[in-house]
Amino acid sequence: MEWDWDFVYQIMPTLLAGLKLTLIITLVAAILAALLGLVFAILRRSSNPLIAQPIGFFLEFIRGTPLLVQLYFIFYVLPDLGIVLSPFVAGVIGMGLHYATYTAEVYRGGIENVARGQWEAARATNLTMRQTWVHVIIPQAIPPMIPALANYLIAMFKETPLLSAITVLELMNQAKSVANSSYRYIEPMTMVGALFLAISLISVVVLRFLEHRFGRPVR
């Protein structure tokens, strides 16, 4: 089968629509993962074992099971329990929750790197626990973690093809639809690879800038 540029031009609007949805899902899921990860990290540091231990078990369980299985559970099993979610919402929740367990570890490492003297200084100045977290600990902990968080953003983007399993019309699913209807696979699948590569290369450039800016390279 020979490469057909006319066919490529014909299917590009469909693929770009899929790419747009892929980027939107990645961005929204990344925001969810960043927020949930911070909450998980703080709760896991709780001195109350009734809070810290269940959170720790939950994080290990999510990290220890495949993302695809979690997506299937959210989209296909939860409706049997009366919880019906659209493919978009199920995809965002699944990816956001999955990666929140990883960002929680990044946050935990960053928080533990804040000097103990900062905690003692906050107590000495009679700051409440909330004020200590908001004004002292988090502002110091987060900047060095930004490159690591950006790494997970790139990883999340590259795992969006899994969303085709729950009927999300992201880039990969659009390409499969085009290929199945036209019986031509080389052009749509090649363009999917090229688009993922282009976005990933741009993301790597941004990541390198973040590594340089915040001075903690990610390997």
Backbone hydrogen bonds, N-H to C=O, Kabsch-Sander energy under -0.5 kcal/mol:
donor,donor_aa,acceptor,acceptor_aa,energy
5,W,3,W,-0.6
8,V,4,D,-1.7
9,Y,5,W,-2.6
10,Q,6,D,-1.7
11,I,7,F,-1.9
12,M,8,V,-1.5
15,L,11,I,-2.2
16,L,12,M,-3.0
17,A,13,P,-1.8
18,G,14,T,-1.8
19,L,15,L,-2.5
20,K,16,L,-2.5
21,L,17,A,-1.9
22,T,18,G,-2.3
23,L,19,L,-2.5
24,I,20,K,-2.2
25,I,21,L,-2.6
26,T,22,T,-2.3
27,L,23,L,-2.5
28,V,24,I,-2.7
29,A,25,I,-2.8
30,A,26,T,-2.2
31,I,27,L,-2.1
32,L,28,V,-2.2
33,A,29,A,-2.7
34,A,30,A,-2.5
35,L,31,I,-2.3
36,L,32,L,-2.9
37,G,33,A,-2.3
38,L,34,A,-1.5
39,V,35,L,-1.9
40,F,36,L,-3.1
41,A,37,G,-2.4
42,I,38,L,-2.2
43,L,39,V,-2.7
44,R,40,F,-2.4
45,R,41,A,-0.9
45,R,42,I,-0.6
46,S,43,L,-1.5
51,I,48,N,-1.8
52,A,48,N,-2.6
53,Q,49,P,-1.8
55,I,51,I,-1.7
56,G,52,A,-2.4
57,F,53,Q,-2.5
58,F,54,P,-2.5
59,L,55,I,-2.5
60,E,56,G,-2.2
61,F,57,F,-2.4
62,I,58,F,-2.4
63,R,59,L,-2.4
64,G,60,E,-1.7
65,T,61,F,-0.5
65,T,62,I,-1.0
70,Q,66,P,-1.8
71,L,67,L,-2.4
72,Y,68,L,-2.3
73,F,69,V,-2.3
74,I,70,Q,-2.5
75,F,71,L,-2.5
76,Y,72,Y,-3.1
77,V,72,Y,-0.9
77,V,73,F,-1.2
78,L,73,F,-2.1
80,D,77,V,-1.5
81,L,77,V,-0.6
81,L,78,L,-1.6
82,G,79,P,-1.4
83,I,78,L,-2.4
84,V,82,G,-0.7
85,L,83,I,-0.5
90,A,86,S,-2.9
91,G,87,P,-2.4
92,V,88,F,-2.4
93,I,89,V,-2.7
94,G,90,A,-2.7
95,M,91,G,-2.6
96,G,92,V,-2.7
97,L,93,I,-2.8
98,H,94,G,-2.1
99,Y,95,M,-2.5
100,A,96,G,-1.4
101,T,97,L,-1.0
101,T,98,H,-0.7
102,Y,98,H,-0.5
103,T,99,Y,-2.6
104,A,100,A,-1.9
105,E,101,T,-0.6
106,V,102,Y,-1.5
107,Y,103,T,-2.9
108,R,104,A,-2.5
109,G,105,E,-2.3
110,G,106,V,-2.2
111,I,107,Y,-3.1
112,E,108,R,-2.4
113,N,109,G,-1.0
114,V,111,I,-1.3
118,Q,115,A,-1.7
119,W,115,A,-0.8
120,E,116,R,-2.0
121,A,117,G,-2.5
122,A,118,Q,-2.0
123,R,119,W,-2.1
124,A,120,E,-2.4
125,T,121,A,-1.5
126,N,123,R,-1.7
127,L,122,A,-2.4
132,T,128,T,-2.6
133,W,129,M,-2.4
134,V,130,R,-2.7
135,H,131,Q,-2.7
136,V,132,T,-1.6
137,I,132,T,-2.6
138,I,133,W,-2.4
140,Q,136,V,-0.8
140,Q,137,I,-0.6
141,A,137,I,-2.3
142,I,138,I,-2.4
145,M,142,I,-1.8
146,I,142,I,-0.8
146,I,143,P,-1.2
149,L,145,M,-2.3
150,A,146,I,-2.5
151,N,147,P,-1.8
152,Y,148,A,-1.5
153,L,149,L,-1.5
154,I,150,A,-2.0
155,A,151,N,-2.2
156,M,152,Y,-2.5
157,F,153,L,-2.1
158,K,154,I,-2.0
159,E,155,A,-0.8
159,E,156,M,-0.9
160,T,157,F,-1.2
162,L,159,E,-1.8
163,L,160,T,-2.4
164,S,161,P,-1.6
165,A,162,L,-1.7
166,I,163,L,-1.6
167,T,164,S,-1.5
168,V,163,L,-1.9
170,E,168,V,-1.8
171,L,18,G,-0.9
174,Q,170,E,-2.4
175,A,171,L,-2.2
176,K,172,M,-2.4
177,S,173,N,-2.3
178,V,174,Q,-2.4
179,A,175,A,-2.7
180,N,176,K,-2.7
181,S,177,S,-1.8
182,S,178,V,-2.0
183,Y,179,A,-2.0
184,R,179,A,-0.5
189,M,185,Y,-2.1
190,T,186,I,-1.8
191,M,187,E,-2.5
192,V,188,P,-2.1
193,G,189,M,-2.1
194,A,190,T,-2.4
195,L,191,M,-2.7
196,F,192,V,-2.6
197,L,193,G,-2.4
198,A,194,A,-2.5
199,I,195,L,-2.3
200,S,196,F,-2.5
201,L,197,L,-2.6
202,I,198,A,-2.1
203,S,199,I,-2.4
204,V,200,S,-2.3
205,V,201,L,-1.9
206,V,202,I,-2.0
207,L,203,S,-2.6
208,R,204,V,-2.7
209,F,205,V,-1.9
210,L,206,V,-2.2
211,E,207,L,-2.7
212,H,208,R,-2.2
213,R,209,F,-2.9
214,F,210,L,-2.8
215,G,211,E,-1.1
216,R,211,E,-0.6
